């Protein structure tokens, strides 16, 4: 069974695993190079704060700031970290 993976975003870990299983190392490397520069550098203090939160605390922080609780915990933590980083600088 085949899977269509568009190169209009940074590949997810599942997409990378799928492509590498099919010897698509060049495509994975090109995608990483293209989208690596787009990743924001989050303040290390915020990263430490986010890592210290329990699952329940992450949900509470998201609700406090009116952010979506969609996605897995990793996506939620990333959403919260980027929001805090952007609003801290603002």
MODELLER restraints for C-alpha pairs under 7 A, 6 or more apart:
rsr = mdl.restraints
at = mdl.atoms
rsr.add(forms.Gaussian(group=physical.xy_distance, feature=features.Distance(at['CA:7:A'], at['CA:31:A']), mean=6.80, stdev=0.5))
rsr.add(forms.Gaussian(group=physical.xy_distance, feature=features.Distance(at['CA:10:A'], at['CA:31:A']), mean=6.31, stdev=0.5))
rsr.add(forms.Gaussian(group=physical.xy_distance, feature=features.Distance(at['CA:10:A'], at['CA:32:A']), mean=6.67, stdev=0.5))
rsr.add(forms.Gaussian(group=physical.xy_distance, feature=features.Distance(at['CA:10:A'], at['CA:35:A']), mean=5.52, stdev=0.5))
rsr.add(forms.Gaussian(group=physical.xy_distance, feature=features.Distance(at['CA:16:A'], at['CA:28:A']), mean=6.43, stdev=0.5))
rsr.add(forms.Gaussian(group=physical.xy_distance, feature=features.Distance(at['CA:42:A'], at['CA:82:A']), mean=6.71, stdev=0.5))
rsr.add(forms.Gaussian(group=physical.xy_distance, feature=features.Distance(at['CA:42:A'], at['CA:85:A']), mean=6.08, stdev=0.5))
rsr.add(forms.Gaussian(group=physical.xy_distance, feature=features.Distance(at['CA:43:A'], at['CA:85:A']), mean=6.45, stdev=0.5))
rsr.add(forms.Gaussian(group=physical.xy_distance, feature=features.Distance(at['CA:46:A'], at['CA:81:A']), mean=6.33, stdev=0.5))
rsr.add(forms.Gaussian(group=physical.xy_distance, feature=features.Distance(at['CA:46:A'], at['CA:85:A']), mean=6.94, stdev=0.5))
rsr.add(forms.Gaussian(group=physical.xy_distance, feature=features.Distance(at['CA:47:A'], at['CA:81:A']), mean=6.72, stdev=0.5))
rsr.add(forms.Gaussian(group=physical.xy_distance, feature=features.Distance(at['CA:50:A'], at['CA:77:A']), mean=6.48, stdev=0.5))
rsr.add(forms.Gaussian(group=physical.xy_distance, feature=features.Distance(at['CA:50:A'], at['CA:81:A']), mean=6.61, stdev=0.5))
rsr.add(forms.Gaussian(group=physical.xy_distance, feature=features.Distance(at['CA:58:A'], at['CA:77:A']), mean=6.81, stdev=0.5))
rsr.add(forms.Gaussian(group=physical.xy_distance, feature=features.Distance(at['CA:59:A'], at['CA:69:A']), mean=6.81, stdev=0.5))
rsr.add(forms.Gaussian(group=physical.xy_distance, feature=features.Distance(at['CA:62:A'], at['CA:68:A']), mean=6.67, stdev=0.5))
rsr.add(forms.Gaussian(group=physical.xy_distance, feature=features.Distance(at['CA:62:A'], at['CA:69:A']), mean=6.67, stdev=0.5))
rsr.add(forms.Gaussian(group=physical.xy_distance, feature=features.Distance(at['CA:62:A'], at['CA:80:A']), mean=6.38, stdev=0.5))
rsr.add(forms.Gaussian(group=physical.xy_distance, feature=features.Distance(at['CA:69:A'], at['CA:76:A']), mean=6.25, stdev=0.5))
rsr.add(forms.Gaussian(group=physical.xy_distance, feature=features.Distance(at['CA:70:A'], at['CA:76:A']), mean=6.99, stdev=0.5))
